[in-house]
Amino acid sequence: MTYQTVSAFAQSWGLVFLVVMFGTAVVYALWPGNKSKFKKAAHLPLEED
């Protein structure tokens, strides 16, 4: 296995991996069931102890 082979493999599959992870994060953030959790977290700094 040469450096060029490993580099090409890492570049192509690394890109695929990062795109999948980004898509997963977007789906998680926009999932309707998480709305209340994110709303509570957004108002947390404004609450008085």
C-alpha positions, 0 to 999 in steps of 0.5 A: 500500500502506497501513500497515494493509495492511502491518501486517496482512500482517506480523502474520498471516504473521509468526505463521505463520512463527514457529509453523513455526520453533517446530515445526521446533525442537521436531522437531529437538530430539526427533528420535531421531537427535540423542539422542547429540549432545544427551547428549554436549553435556549431559555436556560441562561435567562432563568433566575436561580 
